[in-house]
Amino acid sequence: MPTITADSPDQFRGKLRLPRFALPSHYELHFRPDLMSYTFSGVVAITVVVLAPTRFLVLNVMELTIDRASIHFKCLVPTEVVFFKDDQIMVLGFRKELPLGEGVLRVHFNGTLNHEMMGFYRSKYQYKGKTTHMAVTQFQPVYAWRCFPCWDEPAFKAKFKVTLEVSSEMVALSNMPISSEIVRGSMRIIHFEESPLMSTYLVAMVVGIFDFVEDVTSKGTKVRVYTEVGKSSQGKLALDVGVKSLDFYNDYFGTPYALAKLDMISIPEFNWMGMENYGLITFHPTVFLFDGPSTTSTKLQEIAVLVAHELAHQWCGNLVTMEWWNHLWLNEGFATWMSYQAVDSFFSEWNILLDFLENTMSTLKLDSIAGSHPIEVEIHHINEIVRIFDDIIYIKGASILQMIHSYIGAERFQIALKKYIQKYAYSNAKTEDLWVVLEEETGEPFKDFMSTWTKQPGYPIINIKHKGKGIQVEQAQFVLDGSSRAGLWDVPITLRCSSSTNKFILKHKHDNFDVCGERERGGNIWIKLNVNETGFYRVKYDKEIKTRLQNALEANEFSSMEKIGILENSLMLSISREDTLASLLCIAYACREVADYNVLTHIQAITITVYHVSIDATPNLVADIKKLVTKILLPPTLKLGWDPKDGEGDLIVSLRETLLVSLVKLGHDHTISEGLRRFDTLIHDHNSSILSPGTRKAAYLSVMQTVCSSNRFKYDSLRQLYKDFGDEEEKLHVLGTLSSCLDKDIVLESLNLIFTNEIISKWRSIIFLSNEFAN
């Protein structure tokens, strides 16, 4: 093996990051994509500043054919051009040391418009009834070097001036507005304005034939949504959210949007939900386009949050960029948190923060298992970067911001965030930089205690019990499997003590706090930690405090968010054996009169899960648990009834179906009888409205709960209904219930039916995977 010397290109092998002795400041990029041959040619002229003595330039290149004869820096031609494929770098060695200061590196290259949805690639779409291709870029996290030689790290910010040479009928888009264009025969040469300082992964280009809708923000920024031809109306919701979001963020951050335009475009073949390229955001159509009346309210909210997320990146990520990928949460956690704040501000009726809570609770589960990782992930090789884009980065990152926001207050947090954006605009930041700004603006010791949240996995469980006139609080790491681990956090705790609110930071393993005012001492006061569920931790109460908490639940003292948090917290404590199943059921029973859809959904999911687990785990208690679960679910089901009401949203329709199906599976006689009565009416009149689409499933299951080999009339009627229905979705609903029977012979017959010609083959796997079949 040859010896690696300080004067050899080999010295740059195996390095995680590029050397800093030369930095790019400006890129001139000229591309000619060919959508017939799926290739592109390009020229890059990079203004490079040499900061220290060296005879090398080291930059990223992958899967490009480099014209070696074209390479020159100033008037110098490299004597060595070495590629290290594993490190995805190109090392240019010159005969002598490069002169310090500025010079231009020029390179010609060719590449393939690949079909891998990374780099510069091709994506199929429909135009005039035919399949054709567009050219599109996806450079995050480390794919820009598949398109042009560059310093492809977030910290190497530069200005970019893009030129695209395309067929005259094509629309060409990039980050910036068009500055000029020249027509040469069948080709157009389009020059785009120079960009502000930005990282390479944010450079974007799209070439194809599109429709668009457009609007203008209150500050005069033109916003467009591009779609396939004929689908522009499906982009109107995204356009509306985009305009509202830009106005919201302009005000919130106190720093105006940096570009003159904002384009958003639907890309049919796209590996992400959305990508925040500066001024040209790309989206997957299934989570971006609004398909009219068939789009559910849940889908509308998903579109709005996604669009708001990518627009938040124009500040948190594009204007201020993480210094390296281990600080990715500064981009993604912030954009996630901001998106919910924005959507909540202009669609307050959606109560979108409940959706944020659902995501937080899901991530609390994820972060309590052995395979979790810190928010700041240590990266050992560039190939690891793409794998860190997960819910710990996005949702836990957003959740700790929510925790800080709640602890210090909305106004103080916004002021600090404005200062952070202003201080690091057009540059890069590390996690510690955020804590410094927050500490300077609030006086809270963020530098000391927030590293416990970003540099270690997991989170604490806070044990609380009465001690004298106050409480004793103790923390331990919460682990879902009940094992013991040694994590320790500085925990910002919010607490309500009946009518008063307190906050404090738990800095040690345990501490004592005097939390209640004199008027509230003694009596039947209740204590609840984690006000509005904004803290990223779990809480375990002693018996006395828990009893009073249950009484407060029955008295409807808590918001929907807090009720959901208490239920979910109790469930997780039960699973981890930190608390008993009986305690969980008592909490659920205390919520039995609740009327809120979101809370009821949790109660149903938790109680049915407990019932199913008890069948195997505690068979001697199944009858009692079934009776209790039925008692919990029956009141809200009776309030909803079987018949839909005018103006109901799809969430209520879904809840009615879920509750009715649950009671049928629990064997509730009255519900089953009503299901049978309505089914009989439907059998005699298939067009009867007595069973709405949201209640038919419960009726079908009612049938299957009562039929047997000696009394199979209704089973045969259900089979006939399947044959008579023309609607495929309704046929599937019938098929999905046929095996939900107590009679083994009927179950066997239903299983055998699946493999007959009566069942369309494409439905078989769907039937096998359906919940009814599995149960």
N, C-alpha and C positions, 0 to 999 in steps of 0.2 A: 504494500500500500504506500502511495507517495506521501511524503511528509507535507503537512499543511503548514504553510508559512504565512506571516502577516502580509506578505506581498503576493499572495495567491488568491484566485477567485474562490478556492475551496474554503477559505476562512469564513465565508458567508453561508455555508451549508448548515442545515440543522438549527437555524435561528428562528425563534418564534416571530420576531419583528424585524423590520428593515432597519438598517443603520441610519443615523441621523446626521451624517456629515454633509448630506446634500438634500435639499427640500424643493418640491415643486411649488410654484406660485401661480402658474397660469397654463391652461391647456387650450391649444387650437386643434379642434377635431373635425375631420372631413370624412364622411362615410358615403359609400355608394352601395346600398343593399340591392341584391338581385333576387326577387321573389320567384323567378322562374327556375334558377339553378340553386336556390337556397344558399347563396354565398354572399359575402360582402367584402369590399376592399376599403382600406382606410389609410389615412395619414394623420399622425399626431405630431404636433410641435409643442414641446413642453418647456416652458421657462423654468429653469432650475437654478437655485441659489446654492453655490458651493460654500459651505461654512467652515470647513476644516481641511487641512491638507490631505489629499487622497488622489489616487489615480483610477479610482473605480466609481461607477454609478451602478446602483443596485435597485432594481424595480421589479414589479410583479408582471408576469406574463404566463398565460396558460392557453393551450390549444389554438394558438395563432401561428401562422406562417410568417416569419419575420424576413423581410428583404434586408439581408445583412449589408449589402452594398449601399443601402440608403441611409444607414445609421451615421449620423455625425453630431458632434457637440461643438458648438461654435464652428471653428474650422478644423476640428480634430476628428480623426477617424479612429475607432477602437481597433486595437490590435488583437483583442480577445473578445469573443462573444460566446458566453458560456451559459447554458440553461441547466438548472437543477429542478427536474420535474417534481420531485417529492416536496420541495419547498416552494414550487411555483414562482420561481424568480429567474430573472435574466441578469447576469453580471456583465457589464461592459468594462473591459480593462483597456486603459490608454497607456501609451509609451511613457509619458511623463505625468507628473502631478498636474491636476487640473487647476487653472487659475481661479483664485477665490473670487466670489461675486457671482453675477448673473450671466447665464448663457442659455442658449436654446438647444434642446435635444430633439432631433427630427428622426422619425422612423416611419417607414412604409410597411404595411402588413396586410394580410388577407385572412379571412375566417369563414366559418360555416354558420349559417343561420340554423342552429341545431333545433332539435325537437325535444329538448330536455328541460324546458321552462327555466333556464338560467343563462346568464350572459345575454348575448344578442341572439334571439331565437325566433322561430316562426310559430304562429298560432293559427289554426283553422277557424274560419268563420263563413257564414253564408252571405252571398251577395247575388241578387237576381236569380235565386233558386239554385245556385251552384256553390260548391265548396271551393273556397279560395284561401289565400294565406295573407296574414299581416306580419310585419316585422315588429318585434317588441323587445324591450330590455327588462331584465330583472337582475340587479346588481347586488342587492343585499343578500348575505352579508359580505361575501368575498368573491363576487363574480364579475366585477368590472374588468378584471384582468383577462377575462375570456373575450372581451370586446376590443380593448386597446391597451397597450403597455402603459402602466401607471404605478404610482405609489398608492396602493389600494388599502390604506388604513384610515380609520376615522380621523386621526389626528393630523393627517396630511391634507389640510384644507387648501383649496385653490379656487381660482376663477376659471370658468369654462366658457368657451365660445364654440358652438356646434354649427356645422354645415352639413346638410343632407342633400344628396343628389338622387332624385326619385322620378318615377314615371309621372307624366303630367296629370294623369287622372287621380293620383294618390293624394291623400291628406297626410302631411308630415307634421308631427308634434314633437316638441322637446320642452325642457324646463322653462325656457324663456319665450317671450313673444317673438314673432318673425320681425327682423329688421329690414330685410330686402330679399328679393328673389329674382332670378334670371331664367328665362325660358330659352332652351337650346334644343330645337327640334321637338322630339317627344319627351324630353327630360326637363325637369325644373331643378335649379340649384337654389336651395333655400338657406339663407343665413339667419341665424337666431341671435338675439341680443346676448351680450356677455352676462353671465350669472354673477351673483355675489359669491363670496367665499363659501365653499361647501365641500363636503366629503365626496369621494368618488362613488360611493355606493348609492348616492342620491341622484346621479346623472341618469337621465331617462330619454328614450326616443321611441316613438311609435309611428309606423307607416302603414296605411291601409285606406279603405273607403268607409266613411262613417257618416252618420247623422248626428246632430247635436241639438240640445236645448240650452238656453243661456239666460243669465240674470246678472244683476249688478248689486254689490253690497252698498251699504250706506256711505262707505268711504270711496266708492267709485271703482272698486276692483271687479273686473269682469270674470264671471264664473261660468264655465261650460261643462256640460256632461255629454260625452261622446258615447255612442252605442253603435251596434250594427244597424245598417240601413233598415228603416221601418220600425225600430224599437225605441225611438227617442222619447216617446211618451212615458216609457217605463223608467226613465231617468229623472222624472220630475220631483219625486220625493227626495232623492239624493241631492238634487240641485237646491231644493228648499232648505234642506239641512245644511248643505255646504255654505250657502249665503248666511244663514243664521249663525252658524258656527264661527265663520270668519269675523262677523260683527261681535260675537260674544268674546272671542279670544283677544281681539284687538283691545277691547275694554279691560278684560281681566288681567292681561299681562302688561298693559300700559305701554306696549311696544307694537307699532303697526306691522301688519303683514308685509314681508320684505319685497314681494314681487308685484309686477303690474297685472298679472292674470293668474287664475287658478283653473287648470283643466283636470277633470276626472274622467276616466275611461274604463269601460267594461272590456275585459280580455277573456275570451271564451276558454282558452287553455292557459291556466294560471295556477301556480302551485301555492299561493297564499290567499288569504281573504282580501287583503289590501296591502299596498305598498306606498309609502309616504313620499316618493320622489318629489323633490322641491318643484312645486308648480305644475306637476303632471302626475297625479296620483292614479295608480292602476288598481283595479278591483276584479274579483271573480264575480261573474254575473249573478250567480245564485244567491249571493249575499249583498247585492248592490242594486239590482233592478226590482222595481215595484210592478207586480203583475196584476194590477187592478183589483177587482172584487174578490179574487181568489186568494189574495194575500191576507194572512191572519194578522191580528194585532201584534202577536209575538214577533212575526217576521218584520213588521214595520219597525218595531223597536230595535231589532237586530240591525237593520239597515241604518237607522239613525245613529246608533251607538258606534257602528263601524265607521261611518263617514266622519262623525265627530272625532273619533280616535285618530284617523289619518290626518285630519286637519289640525288637531292638537300637536301632531309631530312637526308641523311647519315652524313651531316655536321649540317644543321639547323634542329635540332630535336633529332638526335641520338648522335652525338658528343657533341653538346651543346643543352641541353634540357630545356624546360620551367620548372620553379620551381613548378608551380601548374597550373591547367587547366584554370584559369582566364588569364594566359599569353599564351594561345594556339596560338594566332596570331604570336608569335615569331617563332613557328614551321611552321604553315600553310601559313601565309602571306609571310614569307621569301621564303619558297619553291615555292610558286606560282610565286613570282616576279623573283626568280632565274631561274625558268624553262623557262620563256619567253626570258630571257637574253641568256641562253644557246642555245635554239633552233634558236634564231635569229643569233647567231654566226656561226652555221654550216649549216643552211638552210636559208641564207639571202634572197634568191629569193622568199621565202614565205611571206615576209613582215609580220611576225607573230605578231609584235607589234600592228598592226591594230586590231588583234583579242583581244589583251590585252585591247586596248581602248574600244572595244565593251563590254567587261566584266565590265570595269570600269563604263561605261555609264549605263549599266543595274543596277549596284549596287548603283549608284547615285540615281536612281529612288527608289530602295528599301529603301535607307537610308533617304529618304525625307518623309516617311509616319510615322504615329503615332506609329506603332508597332515596330519600329527599336530599336536597342540596342547598347551600346558602344562596341568598339573593345575588351576592357577588361570587361568581363562579370562577375558579382558577382554571385558566386555559393553558394547555401544554402544547397544542398543535392547532394550526389553522383549521384542520378538518373537524375539530371539535366545536367550532363556533356555531354552526347551524343547529347543533343539538341542544343548545341552551335556551332556545326560544320556547319556553313552556310556561305553565301557569304559575310557577314560583316567581319567575321574572315579571310576568304581566300582572297577575292578580295579587300575589303576596306583596309585590312592590307597590301596587296601588293601595292595598289594604293598610300598609304601614303609613302611607301618606294620609289616608283617611284617619288613622289613629292620631297622627300628629295634628292634623287639621282640627279634629274634635277637641284635642287636649288644649291647644293654645288659642283656639277660636278662629272663625272664618276670616275675620278682618285682618288679624295679625299674620295669619298664614299667607293671605293674598299679598300683603305688603312685602313680606319676605320673598315671596316667589317673584314678584316684579323686580326686586333688587337682584335676585339670582339671574334672571333672564337678561337684564340690562348689563350686568357685570360680565357675563360670559357670551354675549351675543357675538356671532361670527367666529367663535372659538370653541374650545373643548373644555369639558369639566369632568372631574372625578366625584365620586360619592362624597368624599370629605369636603369638597368645595361647597356642596349644598348645605352640609351641616354647619359649616363656618358662617355662611350667610344667615341661616336660620337662628343661630346663636347670637350673632351680632344684632339682629333685628328684634329678637324676643327676650333675650337674657336667659333663656332656658339652656341647660348644659347639653346641647345636642351632640357636640363633638365627643363627649364622653360616653353617653349611653346608647346612641343609635347604632354604633358598630356592633353591639350585641344582637341587633336585629338583621344586619346585612351580612355578617361574616360567619354566622353559624346557622345550621339548619334547625328546623323545629321552632317551638314556641312553648310558653309556660302554661301550666294549669295553676290557678290561684285558689288556694284553700282559705276559706274565711270562716271564722267562728267568733262568737261573743267572748269578750274578755273584760271583766269589770264594766265600766261605762262606755267602753269602746269596742274595737274589734282587733283580733289578731289575724294578720294576713301572712301566708306562707306560700312560696312558689316552688314548683318542681317542673321538670320537663314533662310535657304530656306526650305519651307514646300510645298509639292505638292498640298495640298488642299487650299492653299492661306491664311491659318491662321497665327497667329503671335506667335512666341516663342522666348525665351530669350537667345539662345546660343551665345557664344562669343569665337572666336578662335584667335590664333596667326597664321596668314596666310602667308606662304612663297609664294610670288607672283613673277611670271616672266612676262615680258611685252616686246612687240616689238613696237617700234615707227618708222614706215617705215623701215629704214635701220639699226637702232640701237636697242640694247637689254639692258634691265635694270632688276634688281631684287631688292626686298625689302620685309621686313616683316611688315605686317599690325598688330600692337599689340593692337589697340584700336578700338572703334566703328567706328571712321572715322579719316582720316588724309589727308594731302596734300603732293604731291610729284612733284618735278620738273624732268620730265622724258626725254625731248627731247633736243638734242644738238642745238646750235645756228643756224646751217645751216638748221635745220629742222623745226624751229619755223615758224608758219604761213603756208601759202600755202595749198596744198591739202594733208597734211600728214594724215596717218591713225594710229590708236592705237589698239592693240589687247593684251588683257591679256591672260595668260595661254598658254605660248609658247609650241607648240606640244601637248597640252592637257594633260600635266603631273600633273596638280594641281587638287586636289579633291574639287572643288568648282564650282559654276556657276557665270556667269558674265552678268550684265545688263548695257548696254551703253545708254548714253543720245542720243537724236535725231541726233545731229550733228555728234558725233563719229560713230553712227550706219550707217548713210548715207555714210560716208567715208569708213567704213568697207565693205559695199555692193559694192562700187566702186572698192575696192581692190579685192574683190571676183571675180568680172567680169574681172578684169585684171589678174586673176590667180596668185595672190601674195602668196597664202598659199599652204601648203602641203596638201595631202589627209587627213591626220589625223586632221589637223586644220579645213579643210572644214567640215568634219564629226562632229567635236566638235562644230563648229559654228551652224550647222544645228540642232544638238541635243539640244544644249543650248537654241536656239530660240524656239524649240518645247516645251520644259519643261516650259519655261517662259510663253508661251501662255496657256498651260494647267493650270498653277497655277495662271493665271490672272495677272502675273507680267508684261506682255507685250501683245500686240494685235495679233489677227490672221492675220491681214494685214501685220504686221511686219514679221511674220513667212513666209508668202507667198512671200514677197519681197526678203527675204534671199534665199528661194528656187529658185526663178526666177533668181537671180544673179548667181546661179550655173548651169544654163540651158545648158551651152556649155561644161560642164565637161565631161571627157571621162573615168574616173577611175571607175572600177566596184564597188568598196566599197562605193564610194561617191554616185554613181547612185542608188545603193540599198537603201541607206537612203533617197534620194530624192523621189524615188518611194513610199516607205513606208509612208513617211510623207505626201506627197501630196494626195495620195489615202485616207489616214486616214482623212485628212481635208475634202476631198470631201464627204466621207460617213457621217461624223459628220454634215456637212452643210445641208444635205438632211432633217434632223429633226430640227437642231438648227437654220438655217437661210435659209428657203426654198425660200425666195425671192432673195437670192444671188446664188442659186445653179447653174443656167445657167452660170453666170459670172465666178464662181469658176471652173466649169467644163472646160470652155474655157481656163482659165489660166493654169490649171493643164495639159491639153492636150498640150498646147504650151510649157510647161516645159519638158514633157516626150517625145514629138515627135522627137526632134533633135537626141538624143542618139539612139532612136529606128530606125530611118532612117539610121544611121551609121551602126548599127548592121545588119539590113535587116532581111529577113526571112531565108536565106540560110546559114547554118553553113560553116565555113571556116576551112581549114586544120590546125591542130595544136591547135585548140581552147581547152581551159580547161573546166571542167564541170561548173566552176563558170560563165563563159561567156554564156554557153548554158543556164544555169539557169536564168541569167539576161535577155537574149533575150526573153525567155518564159514569164517572169514576166512583162516586158515592153509591149509586144504584147497583153497579156491578159488584162493589165490595160487599154490600148487604146481601146480595144474592149468593155470593160465594160463602158468606158467613151463615147461610141457611136461614135468613130472616123470613119467617112465614108470610107476613103481610106483604113484604116487597115481592116475594116470589108469586104470591097469589095475584097481585096486581099485574105483574109481568105476564102471567098466563092469561089473564082476562084480556089484556090488550093484544096479546098474540092471537087469541081466538078471533078477535075482531079483524085483525090484519089478514088472517087466513081467508076470511070470507070476502074481504075487500082489500086487494093489494094497494089500492090508491088511498086508503084511509089515512087520515092525519093523526090517528090516535097514538101512533108511535112515530116520534120524530127521529131523524137520523141519529141524534145523540142518545136515544133511549132504546133503540132496537136491540143493541148488544145485550143490555140487561134482560130484555124479554127473551131473547134466544137462550141465554144462560139459564133463565128460569125454567124454560122447557127442558133443558138438558139435566137440570137438577131433579126433575120429577119422573122422567121416562125410565122404562126398563123393558126387558125382553118381553114380558107378559103384558105390558101396557105401552105400546110403542106408537100409538096413533099420532101423537104430537111430534115424535121424532120423524116419522114419515112425512108429516105435514111440513116440517122444517126442511127436509130434503127436497120436497116438491117446491117449496118457496125458492130454494137455491136455483132450481131449474127454470122457474118462472121469471126470476129477476133478470133484467137486461143490464143493470148497472154492475160493473165489475167490482167496485169497492164494496157494494152490498153483498155480492156473492162471497167475497173474501170474509166479510164479517160472519156470515153463516158458517162457512167452512171452519173458521177459527174456533167455533164453539162446539163442534160436533163431538169432540172427544172429552168434553167437560161433563162427564157422567159418572154416577156411582156404580152403574151396572157394567161389569167387565166385558160382557158379550157385546153391548152397544159400543163400548170403547174399541174393541177389536174390529167390529164391523166398520167403524169410522176410520180406523187406521188402514184397513184394507181398501176402503173407498179411495184413499189418496192415490193409490197406484192403478186405478182403473181409468178408462178413457173418459169417464165423467168429469175428471179433474184436469184442467189445463196444466201441462207439465211445468210451465214457468211459475205456477203458484205453489208447487210442492214445498220448496225450501222456505217460502214465506209462511206456510201453514205450520211447518215444523218449528219455526222460530217464534211463532205467536205465543203471547203470554197464556192464553186460554189452553192451547195445546200442551204447553210446558206444565201447566198446573193440573 
